Amino acid sequence: MTDSSQFTRICLEEVLREVETLDTQLSEPITLRPAITTLETTVELLERVVSNCAGGQKRTR
C-alpha cells in the first residue's frame, strides 16, 4: 500500500469512527447507518483496489 493510499484509508476510518459516534447520539428514527455502510464499503473497495494494483505491478515485473 502506498503512503497516499494508506493516508486515505486512515482518514476514511477516522471519519467512519466519527460518524458511528454521532449515530449513537441521534434520536431513534434518525440514523446515519446508510453513511456508515457507504464508508465501510469505500474502505473495503480501497483496500481491494490497492491490493489488485500491487498484484498487477508484481506480475508485470
CHARMM internal coordinates of N, CA and C (Angstrom, degrees):
IC EDIT
DIST 1 N 1 CA 1.4416
DIST 1 CA 1 C 1.5248
ANGL 1 N 1 CA 1 C 107.87
DIST 1 C 2 N 1.3108
ANGL 1 CA 1 C 2 N 116.92
DIHE 1 N 1 CA 1 C 2 N 130.75
DIST 2 N 2 CA 1.4627
ANGL 1 C 2 N 2 CA 120.59
DIHE 1 CA 1 C 2 N 2 CA 179.61
DIST 2 CA 2 C 1.5230
ANGL 2 N 2 CA 2 C 110.06
DIHE 1 C 2 N 2 CA 2 C -73.93
DIST 2 C 3 N 1.3150
ANGL 2 CA 2 C 3 N 115.15
DIHE 2 N 2 CA 2 C 3 N 164.96
DIST 3 N 3 CA 1.4644
ANGL 2 C 3 N 3 CA 120.06
DIHE 2 CA 2 C 3 N 3 CA 179.03
DIST 3 CA 3 C 1.5211
ANGL 3 N 3 CA 3 C 111.48
DIHE 2 C 3 N 3 CA 3 C -59.71
DIST 3 C 4 N 1.3429
ANGL 3 CA 3 C 4 N 117.07
DIHE 3 N 3 CA 3 C 4 N -41.43
DIST 4 N 4 CA 1.4673
ANGL 3 C 4 N 4 CA 119.53
DIHE 3 CA 3 C 4 N 4 CA -177.99
DIST 4 CA 4 C 1.5254
ANGL 4 N 4 CA 4 C 111.57
DIHE 3 C 4 N 4 CA 4 C -69.00
DIST 4 C 5 N 1.3261
ANGL 4 CA 4 C 5 N 118.13
DIHE 4 N 4 CA 4 C 5 N -39.19
DIST 5 N 5 CA 1.4676
ANGL 4 C 5 N 5 CA 119.08
DIHE 4 CA 4 C 5 N 5 CA 178.60
DIST 5 CA 5 C 1.5284
ANGL 5 N 5 CA 5 C 110.38
DIHE 4 C 5 N 5 CA 5 C -71.74
DIST 5 C 6 N 1.3316
ANGL 5 CA 5 C 6 N 117.04
DIHE 5 N 5 CA 5 C 6 N -33.81
DIST 6 N 6 CA 1.4647
ANGL 5 C 6 N 6 CA 120.85
DIHE 5 CA 5 C 6 N 6 CA 175.44
DIST 6 CA 6 C 1.5245
ANGL 6 N 6 CA 6 C 110.05
DIHE 5 C 6 N 6 CA 6 C -64.11
DIST 6 C 7 N 1.3262
ANGL 6 CA 6 C 7 N 116.98
DIHE 6 N 6 CA 6 C 7 N -43.95
DIST 7 N 7 CA 1.4623
ANGL 6 C 7 N 7 CA 122.29
DIHE 6 CA 6 C 7 N 7 CA 178.12
DIST 7 CA 7 C 1.5238
ANGL 7 N 7 CA 7 C 110.03
DIHE 6 C 7 N 7 CA 7 C -61.11
DIST 7 C 8 N 1.3302
ANGL 7 CA 7 C 8 N 117.00
DIHE 7 N 7 CA 7 C 8 N -44.08
DIST 8 N 8 CA 1.4626
ANGL 7 C 8 N 8 CA 121.85
DIHE 7 CA 7 C 8 N 8 CA 179.47
DIST 8 CA 8 C 1.5163
ANGL 8 N 8 CA 8 C 110.76
DIHE 7 C 8 N 8 CA 8 C -61.79
DIST 8 C 9 N 1.3281
ANGL 8 CA 8 C 9 N 117.11
DIHE 8 N 8 CA 8 C 9 N -44.92
DIST 9 N 9 CA 1.4661
ANGL 8 C 9 N 9 CA 121.19
DIHE 8 CA 8 C 9 N 9 CA 179.38
DIST 9 CA 9 C 1.5237
ANGL 9 N 9 CA 9 C 110.68
DIHE 8 C 9 N 9 CA 9 C -61.35
DIST 9 C 10 N 1.3082
ANGL 9 CA 9 C 10 N 116.93
DIHE 9 N 9 CA 9 C 10 N -43.79
DIST 10 N 10 CA 1.4677
ANGL 9 C 10 N 10 CA 121.04
DIHE 9 CA 9 C 10 N 10 CA 179.94
DIST 10 CA 10 C 1.5290
ANGL 10 N 10 CA 10 C 110.46
DIHE 9 C 10 N 10 CA 10 C -63.04
DIST 10 C 11 N 1.3193
ANGL 10 CA 10 C 11 N 116.65
DIHE 10 N 10 CA 10 C 11 N -43.78
DIST 11 N 11 CA 1.4670
ANGL 10 C 11 N 11 CA 120.15
DIHE 10 CA 10 C 11 N 11 CA 178.84
DIST 11 CA 11 C 1.5228
ANGL 11 N 11 CA 11 C 111.35
DIHE 10 C 11 N 11 CA 11 C -62.67
DIST 11 C 12 N 1.3280
ANGL 11 CA 11 C 12 N 116.66
DIHE 11 N 11 CA 11 C 12 N -43.49
DIST 12 N 12 CA 1.4689
ANGL 11 C 12 N 12 CA 120.32
DIHE 11 CA 11 C 12 N 12 CA 178.59
DIST 12 CA 12 C 1.5234
ANGL 12 N 12 CA 12 C 111.22
DIHE 11 C 12 N 12 CA 12 C -62.11
DIST 12 C 13 N 1.3140
ANGL 12 CA 12 C 13 N 117.20
DIHE 12 N 12 CA 12 C 13 N -40.76
DIST 13 N 13 CA 1.4590
ANGL 12 C 13 N 13 CA 120.15
DIHE 12 CA 12 C 13 N 13 CA 179.29
DIST 13 CA 13 C 1.5255
ANGL 13 N 13 CA 13 C 111.54
DIHE 12 C 13 N 13 CA 13 C -68.10
DIST 13 C 14 N 1.3342
ANGL 13 CA 13 C 14 N 117.58
DIHE 13 N 13 CA 13 C 14 N -34.38
DIST 14 N 14 CA 1.4661
ANGL 13 C 14 N 14 CA 120.62
DIHE 13 CA 13 C 14 N 14 CA 175.74
DIST 14 CA 14 C 1.5247
ANGL 14 N 14 CA 14 C 110.47
DIHE 13 C 14 N 14 CA 14 C -65.44
DIST 14 C 15 N 1.3226
ANGL 14 CA 14 C 15 N 116.22
DIHE 14 N 14 CA 14 C 15 N -44.07
DIST 15 N 15 CA 1.4666
ANGL 14 C 15 N 15 CA 120.49
DIHE 14 CA 14 C 15 N 15 CA 177.92
DIST 15 CA 15 C 1.5307
ANGL 15 N 15 CA 15 C 109.53
DIHE 14 C 15 N 15 CA 15 C -62.41
DIST 15 C 16 N 1.3187
ANGL 15 CA 15 C 16 N 116.93
DIHE 15 N 15 CA 15 C 16 N -42.83
DIST 16 N 16 CA 1.4531
ANGL 15 C 16 N 16 CA 121.42
DIHE 15 CA 15 C 16 N 16 CA 178.86
DIST 16 CA 16 C 1.5316
ANGL 16 N 16 CA 16 C 110.63
DIHE 15 C 16 N 16 CA 16 C -57.60
DIST 16 C 17 N 1.3194
ANGL 16 CA 16 C 17 N 117.48
DIHE 16 N 16 CA 16 C 17 N -46.99
DIST 17 N 17 CA 1.4726
ANGL 16 C 17 N 17 CA 120.51
DIHE 16 CA 16 C 17 N 17 CA 178.98
DIST 17 CA 17 C 1.5291
ANGL 17 N 17 CA 17 C 111.65
DIHE 16 C 17 N 17 CA 17 C -61.36
DIST 17 C 18 N 1.3244
ANGL 17 CA 17 C 18 N 116.57
DIHE 17 N 17 CA 17 C 18 N -40.69
DIST 18 N 18 CA 1.4662
ANGL 17 C 18 N 18 CA 120.55
DIHE 17 CA 17 C 18 N 18 CA 178.88
DIST 18 CA 18 C 1.5357
ANGL 18 N 18 CA 18 C 111.09
DIHE 17 C 18 N 18 CA 18 C -64.45
DIST 18 C 19 N 1.3152
ANGL 18 CA 18 C 19 N 116.92
DIHE 18 N 18 CA 18 C 19 N -43.25
DIST 19 N 19 CA 1.4638
ANGL 18 C 19 N 19 CA 121.12
DIHE 18 CA 18 C 19 N 19 CA -179.94
DIST 19 CA 19 C 1.5300
ANGL 19 N 19 CA 19 C 109.87
DIHE 18 C 19 N 19 CA 19 C -65.88
DIST 19 C 20 N 1.3306
ANGL 19 CA 19 C 20 N 116.38
DIHE 19 N 19 CA 19 C 20 N -40.31
DIST 20 N 20 CA 1.4700
ANGL 19 C 20 N 20 CA 119.50
DIHE 19 CA 19 C 20 N 20 CA 177.26
DIST 20 CA 20 C 1.5287
ANGL 20 N 20 CA 20 C 110.83
DIHE 19 C 20 N 20 CA 20 C -61.88
DIST 20 C 21 N 1.3226
ANGL 20 CA 20 C 21 N 116.90
DIHE 20 N 20 CA 20 C 21 N -40.54
DIST 21 N 21 CA 1.4643
ANGL 20 C 21 N 21 CA 121.18
DIHE 20 CA 20 C 21 N 21 CA 177.65
DIST 21 CA 21 C 1.5237
ANGL 21 N 21 CA 21 C 110.62
DIHE 20 C 21 N 21 CA 21 C -63.42
DIST 21 C 22 N 1.3148
ANGL 21 CA 21 C 22 N 116.30
DIHE 21 N 21 CA 21 C 22 N -45.59
DIST 22 N 22 CA 1.4631
ANGL 21 C 22 N 22 CA 120.09
DIHE 21 CA 21 C 22 N 22 CA 178.43
DIST 22 CA 22 C 1.5236
ANGL 22 N 22 CA 22 C 111.26
DIHE 21 C 22 N 22 CA 22 C -61.67
DIST 22 C 23 N 1.3203
ANGL 22 CA 22 C 23 N 116.50
DIHE 22 N 22 CA 22 C 23 N -38.21
DIST 23 N 23 CA 1.4581
ANGL 22 C 23 N 23 CA 120.77
DIHE 22 CA 22 C 23 N 23 CA -178.57
DIST 23 CA 23 C 1.5288
ANGL 23 N 23 CA 23 C 111.35
DIHE 22 C 23 N 23 CA 23 C -60.67
DIST 23 C 24 N 1.3178
ANGL 23 CA 23 C 24 N 116.91
DIHE 23 N 23 CA 23 C 24 N -36.25
DIST 24 N 24 CA 1.4708
ANGL 23 C 24 N 24 CA 119.48
DIHE 23 CA 23 C 24 N 24 CA 180.00
DIST 24 CA 24 C 1.5307
ANGL 24 N 24 CA 24 C 112.02
DIHE 23 C 24 N 24 CA 24 C -70.57
DIST 24 C 25 N 1.3212
ANGL 24 CA 24 C 25 N 117.19
DIHE 24 N 24 CA 24 C 25 N -17.08
DIST 25 N 25 CA 1.4609
ANGL 24 C 25 N 25 CA 120.82
DIHE 24 CA 24 C 25 N 25 CA -178.08
DIST 25 CA 25 C 1.5246
ANGL 25 N 25 CA 25 C 113.33
DIHE 24 C 25 N 25 CA 25 C -95.08
DIST 25 C 26 N 1.3249
ANGL 25 CA 25 C 26 N 117.30
DIHE 25 N 25 CA 25 C 26 N -4.34
DIST 26 N 26 CA 1.4600
ANGL 25 C 26 N 26 CA 120.65
DIHE 25 CA 25 C 26 N 26 CA -179.02
DIST 26 CA 26 C 1.5219
ANGL 26 N 26 CA 26 C 111.05
DIHE 25 C 26 N 26 CA 26 C -86.15
DIST 26 C 27 N 1.3327
ANGL 26 CA 26 C 27 N 115.06
DIHE 26 N 26 CA 26 C 27 N 152.07
DIST 27 N 27 CA 1.4613
ANGL 26 C 27 N 27 CA 118.59
DIHE 26 CA 26 C 27 N 27 CA 176.32
DIST 27 CA 27 C 1.5298
ANGL 27 N 27 CA 27 C 109.75
DIHE 26 C 27 N 27 CA 27 C -69.58
DIST 27 C 28 N 1.3010
ANGL 27 CA 27 C 28 N 116.63
DIHE 27 N 27 CA 27 C 28 N 157.59
DIST 28 N 28 CA 1.4633
ANGL 27 C 28 N 28 CA 125.00
DIHE 27 CA 27 C 28 N 28 CA -167.12
DIST 28 CA 28 C 1.5394
ANGL 28 N 28 CA 28 C 116.97
DIHE 27 C 28 N 28 CA 28 C -48.91
DIST 28 C 29 N 1.3128
ANGL 28 CA 28 C 29 N 122.49
DIHE 28 N 28 CA 28 C 29 N -49.69
DIST 29 N 29 CA 1.4838
ANGL 28 C 29 N 29 CA 116.54
DIHE 28 CA 28 C 29 N 29 CA -176.05
DIST 29 CA 29 C 1.5328
ANGL 29 N 29 CA 29 C 113.42
DIHE 28 C 29 N 29 CA 29 C -72.21
DIST 29 C 30 N 1.3183
ANGL 29 CA 29 C 30 N 116.69
DIHE 29 N 29 CA 29 C 30 N -15.61
DIST 30 N 30 CA 1.4651
ANGL 29 C 30 N 30 CA 120.36
DIHE 29 CA 29 C 30 N 30 CA -179.22
DIST 30 CA 30 C 1.5287
ANGL 30 N 30 CA 30 C 107.96
DIHE 29 C 30 N 30 CA 30 C -96.26
DIST 30 C 31 N 1.3257
ANGL 30 CA 30 C 31 N 115.58
DIHE 30 N 30 CA 30 C 31 N 133.34
DIST 31 N 31 CA 1.4658
ANGL 30 C 31 N 31 CA 119.27
DIHE 30 CA 30 C 31 N 31 CA -179.63
DIST 31 CA 31 C 1.5294
ANGL 31 N 31 CA 31 C 110.78
DIHE 30 C 31 N 31 CA 31 C -144.81
DIST 31 C 32 N 1.2941
ANGL 31 CA 31 C 32 N 114.30
DIHE 31 N 31 CA 31 C 32 N 152.12
DIST 32 N 32 CA 1.4663
ANGL 31 C 32 N 32 CA 121.48
DIHE 31 CA 31 C 32 N 32 CA 174.18
DIST 32 CA 32 C 1.5275
ANGL 32 N 32 CA 32 C 110.16
DIHE 31 C 32 N 32 CA 32 C -104.98
DIST 32 C 33 N 1.3288
ANGL 32 CA 32 C 33 N 116.76
DIHE 32 N 32 CA 32 C 33 N 15.14
DIST 33 N 33 CA 1.4683
ANGL 32 C 33 N 33 CA 121.23
DIHE 32 CA 32 C 33 N 33 CA -177.18
DIST 33 CA 33 C 1.5305
ANGL 33 N 33 CA 33 C 112.58
DIHE 32 C 33 N 33 CA 33 C -54.29
DIST 33 C 34 N 1.3412
ANGL 33 CA 33 C 34 N 120.44
DIHE 33 N 33 CA 33 C 34 N -42.61
DIST 34 N 34 CA 1.4680
ANGL 33 C 34 N 34 CA 118.59
DIHE 33 CA 33 C 34 N 34 CA 177.72
DIST 34 CA 34 C 1.5352
ANGL 34 N 34 CA 34 C 112.79
DIHE 33 C 34 N 34 CA 34 C -60.34
DIST 34 C 35 N 1.3211
ANGL 34 CA 34 C 35 N 116.70
DIHE 34 N 34 CA 34 C 35 N -38.71
DIST 35 N 35 CA 1.4735
ANGL 34 C 35 N 35 CA 120.04
DIHE 34 CA 34 C 35 N 35 CA 178.26
DIST 35 CA 35 C 1.5247
ANGL 35 N 35 CA 35 C 110.54
DIHE 34 C 35 N 35 CA 35 C -67.81
DIST 35 C 36 N 1.3214
ANGL 35 CA 35 C 36 N 116.41
DIHE 35 N 35 CA 35 C 36 N -38.64
DIST 36 N 36 CA 1.4654
ANGL 35 C 36 N 36 CA 120.68
DIHE 35 CA 35 C 36 N 36 CA 178.80
DIST 36 CA 36 C 1.5188
ANGL 36 N 36 CA 36 C 109.99
DIHE 35 C 36 N 36 CA 36 C -63.47
DIST 36 C 37 N 1.3209
ANGL 36 CA 36 C 37 N 116.13
DIHE 36 N 36 CA 36 C 37 N -44.91
DIST 37 N 37 CA 1.4626
ANGL 36 C 37 N 37 CA 120.62
DIHE 36 CA 36 C 37 N 37 CA 178.63
DIST 37 CA 37 C 1.5259
ANGL 37 N 37 CA 37 C 111.17
DIHE 36 C 37 N 37 CA 37 C -61.57
DIST 37 C 38 N 1.3180
ANGL 37 CA 37 C 38 N 116.47
DIHE 37 N 37 CA 37 C 38 N -41.94
DIST 38 N 38 CA 1.4700
ANGL 37 C 38 N 38 CA 120.63
DIHE 37 CA 37 C 38 N 38 CA 178.58
DIST 38 CA 38 C 1.5246
ANGL 38 N 38 CA 38 C 110.98
DIHE 37 C 38 N 38 CA 38 C -62.74
DIST 38 C 39 N 1.3103
ANGL 38 CA 38 C 39 N 117.58
DIHE 38 N 38 CA 38 C 39 N -43.73
DIST 39 N 39 CA 1.4620
ANGL 38 C 39 N 39 CA 121.07
DIHE 38 CA 38 C 39 N 39 CA 179.08
DIST 39 CA 39 C 1.5264
ANGL 39 N 39 CA 39 C 111.39
DIHE 38 C 39 N 39 CA 39 C -64.99
DIST 39 C 40 N 1.3266
ANGL 39 CA 39 C 40 N 117.11
DIHE 39 N 39 CA 39 C 40 N -41.89
DIST 40 N 40 CA 1.4627
ANGL 39 C 40 N 40 CA 120.09
DIHE 39 CA 39 C 40 N 40 CA 177.86
DIST 40 CA 40 C 1.5265
ANGL 40 N 40 CA 40 C 110.90
DIHE 39 C 40 N 40 CA 40 C -61.63
DIST 40 C 41 N 1.3232
ANGL 40 CA 40 C 41 N 115.98
DIHE 40 N 40 CA 40 C 41 N -43.14
DIST 41 N 41 CA 1.4625
ANGL 40 C 41 N 41 CA 120.90
DIHE 40 CA 40 C 41 N 41 CA 178.42
DIST 41 CA 41 C 1.5234
ANGL 41 N 41 CA 41 C 111.14
DIHE 40 C 41 N 41 CA 41 C -64.11
DIST 41 C 42 N 1.3151
ANGL 41 CA 41 C 42 N 116.58
DIHE 41 N 41 CA 41 C 42 N -40.49
DIST 42 N 42 CA 1.4657
ANGL 41 C 42 N 42 CA 120.95
DIHE 41 CA 41 C 42 N 42 CA 179.67
DIST 42 CA 42 C 1.5231
ANGL 42 N 42 CA 42 C 111.22
DIHE 41 C 42 N 42 CA 42 C -62.84
DIST 42 C 43 N 1.3223
ANGL 42 CA 42 C 43 N 117.42
DIHE 42 N 42 CA 42 C 43 N -42.95
DIST 43 N 43 CA 1.4697
ANGL 42 C 43 N 43 CA 121.11
DIHE 42 CA 42 C 43 N 43 CA 178.26
DIST 43 CA 43 C 1.5303
ANGL 43 N 43 CA 43 C 109.60
DIHE 42 C 43 N 43 CA 43 C -62.91
DIST 43 C 44 N 1.3268
ANGL 43 CA 43 C 44 N 117.08
DIHE 43 N 43 CA 43 C 44 N -44.84
DIST 44 N 44 CA 1.4682
ANGL 43 C 44 N 44 CA 120.79
DIHE 43 CA 43 C 44 N 44 CA 179.30
DIST 44 CA 44 C 1.5250
ANGL 44 N 44 CA 44 C 111.41
DIHE 43 C 44 N 44 CA 44 C -61.29
DIST 44 C 45 N 1.3311
ANGL 44 CA 44 C 45 N 116.73
DIHE 44 N 44 CA 44 C 45 N -44.18
DIST 45 N 45 CA 1.4662
ANGL 44 C 45 N 45 CA 120.20
DIHE 44 CA 44 C 45 N 45 CA 179.99
DIST 45 CA 45 C 1.5225
ANGL 45 N 45 CA 45 C 111.67
DIHE 44 C 45 N 45 CA 45 C -66.41
DIST 45 C 46 N 1.3191
ANGL 45 CA 45 C 46 N 117.03
DIHE 45 N 45 CA 45 C 46 N -39.39
DIST 46 N 46 CA 1.4683
ANGL 45 C 46 N 46 CA 120.47
DIHE 45 CA 45 C 46 N 46 CA 177.28
DIST 46 CA 46 C 1.5193
ANGL 46 N 46 CA 46 C 109.82
DIHE 45 C 46 N 46 CA 46 C -59.27
DIST 46 C 47 N 1.3236
ANGL 46 CA 46 C 47 N 116.54
DIHE 46 N 46 CA 46 C 47 N -46.49
DIST 47 N 47 CA 1.4591
ANGL 46 C 47 N 47 CA 119.92
DIHE 46 CA 46 C 47 N 47 CA 179.75
DIST 47 CA 47 C 1.5243
ANGL 47 N 47 CA 47 C 111.49
DIHE 46 C 47 N 47 CA 47 C -62.83
DIST 47 C 48 N 1.3337
ANGL 47 CA 47 C 48 N 116.38
DIHE 47 N 47 CA 47 C 48 N -39.20
DIST 48 N 48 CA 1.4616
ANGL 47 C 48 N 48 CA 120.41
DIHE 47 CA 47 C 48 N 48 CA 179.13
DIST 48 CA 48 C 1.5273
ANGL 48 N 48 CA 48 C 111.74
DIHE 47 C 48 N 48 CA 48 C -66.42
DIST 48 C 49 N 1.3348
ANGL 48 CA 48 C 49 N 116.86
DIHE 48 N 48 CA 48 C 49 N -43.75
DIST 49 N 49 CA 1.4649
ANGL 48 C 49 N 49 CA 120.97
DIHE 48 CA 48 C 49 N 49 CA 179.85
DIST 49 CA 49 C 1.5205
ANGL 49 N 49 CA 49 C 110.53
DIHE 48 C 49 N 49 CA 49 C -64.15
DIST 49 C 50 N 1.3244
ANGL 49 CA 49 C 50 N 116.33
DIHE 49 N 49 CA 49 C 50 N -44.74
DIST 50 N 50 CA 1.4690
ANGL 49 C 50 N 50 CA 120.19
DIHE 49 CA 49 C 50 N 50 CA 179.67
DIST 50 CA 50 C 1.5219
ANGL 50 N 50 CA 50 C 109.77
DIHE 49 C 50 N 50 CA 50 C -62.72
DIST 50 C 51 N 1.3144
ANGL 50 CA 50 C 51 N 116.71
DIHE 50 N 50 CA 50 C 51 N -41.56
DIST 51 N 51 CA 1.4577
ANGL 50 C 51 N 51 CA 121.39
DIHE 50 CA 50 C 51 N 51 CA 179.11
DIST 51 CA 51 C 1.5260
ANGL 51 N 51 CA 51 C 111.03
DIHE 50 C 51 N 51 CA 51 C -63.49
DIST 51 C 52 N 1.3308
ANGL 51 CA 51 C 52 N 116.47
DIHE 51 N 51 CA 51 C 52 N -44.52
DIST 52 N 52 CA 1.4691
ANGL 51 C 52 N 52 CA 120.67
DIHE 51 CA 51 C 52 N 52 CA 178.83
DIST 52 CA 52 C 1.5264
ANGL 52 N 52 CA 52 C 111.51
DIHE 51 C 52 N 52 CA 52 C -64.62
DIST 52 C 53 N 1.3257
ANGL 52 CA 52 C 53 N 116.68
DIHE 52 N 52 CA 52 C 53 N -39.68
DIST 53 N 53 CA 1.4703
ANGL 52 C 53 N 53 CA 120.01
DIHE 52 CA 52 C 53 N 53 CA 178.75
DIST 53 CA 53 C 1.5218
ANGL 53 N 53 CA 53 C 110.42
DIHE 52 C 53 N 53 CA 53 C -65.16
DIST 53 C 54 N 1.3153
ANGL 53 CA 53 C 54 N 116.41
DIHE 53 N 53 CA 53 C 54 N -41.28
DIST 54 N 54 CA 1.4673
ANGL 53 C 54 N 54 CA 120.37
DIHE 53 CA 53 C 54 N 54 CA 179.52
DIST 54 CA 54 C 1.5124
ANGL 54 N 54 CA 54 C 109.59
DIHE 53 C 54 N 54 CA 54 C -65.73
DIST 54 C 55 N 1.3199
ANGL 54 CA 54 C 55 N 118.00
DIHE 54 N 54 CA 54 C 55 N -40.65
DIST 55 N 55 CA 1.4453
ANGL 54 C 55 N 55 CA 122.36
DIHE 54 CA 54 C 55 N 55 CA 177.99
DIST 55 CA 55 C 1.5136
ANGL 55 N 55 CA 55 C 111.55
DIHE 54 C 55 N 55 CA 55 C -65.15
DIST 55 C 56 N 1.3237
ANGL 55 CA 55 C 56 N 117.30
DIHE 55 N 55 CA 55 C 56 N -38.39
DIST 56 N 56 CA 1.4525
ANGL 55 C 56 N 56 CA 121.79
DIHE 55 CA 55 C 56 N 56 CA 178.39
DIST 56 CA 56 C 1.5082
ANGL 56 N 56 CA 56 C 112.13
DIHE 55 C 56 N 56 CA 56 C -67.60
DIST 56 C 57 N 1.3201
ANGL 56 CA 56 C 57 N 116.63
DIHE 56 N 56 CA 56 C 57 N -35.76
DIST 57 N 57 CA 1.4557
ANGL 56 C 57 N 57 CA 120.72
DIHE 56 CA 56 C 57 N 57 CA 178.76
DIST 57 CA 57 C 1.5135
ANGL 57 N 57 CA 57 C 110.27
DIHE 56 C 57 N 57 CA 57 C -68.05
DIST 57 C 58 N 1.3188
ANGL 57 CA 57 C 58 N 117.22
DIHE 57 N 57 CA 57 C 58 N -37.21
DIST 58 N 58 CA 1.4483
ANGL 57 C 58 N 58 CA 120.33
DIHE 57 CA 57 C 58 N 58 CA -179.57
DIST 58 CA 58 C 1.5273
ANGL 58 N 58 CA 58 C 110.97
DIHE 57 C 58 N 58 CA 58 C -67.42
DIST 58 C 59 N 1.3504
ANGL 58 CA 58 C 59 N 115.91
DIHE 58 N 58 CA 58 C 59 N -37.13
DIST 59 N 59 CA 1.4651
ANGL 58 C 59 N 59 CA 119.26
DIHE 58 CA 58 C 59 N 59 CA -178.34
DIST 59 CA 59 C 1.5205
ANGL 59 N 59 CA 59 C 112.77
DIHE 58 C 59 N 59 CA 59 C -70.47
DIST 59 C 60 N 1.3334
ANGL 59 CA 59 C 60 N 118.44
DIHE 59 N 59 CA 59 C 60 N -26.74
DIST 60 N 60 CA 1.4568
ANGL 59 C 60 N 60 CA 120.60
DIHE 59 CA 59 C 60 N 60 CA -176.19
DIST 60 CA 60 C 1.5267
ANGL 60 N 60 CA 60 C 111.95
DIHE 59 C 60 N 60 CA 60 C -83.44
DIST 60 C 61 N 1.2866
ANGL 60 CA 60 C 61 N 117.93
DIHE 60 N 60 CA 60 C 61 N -13.33
DIST 61 N 61 CA 1.4697
ANGL 60 C 61 N 61 CA 120.00
DIHE 60 CA 60 C 61 N 61 CA -178.28
DIST 61 CA 61 C 1.4822
ANGL 61 N 61 CA 61 C 112.40
DIHE 60 C 61 N 61 CA 61 C -80.45
END
COOR INIT
IC SEED 1 N 1 CA 1 C
IC BUILD
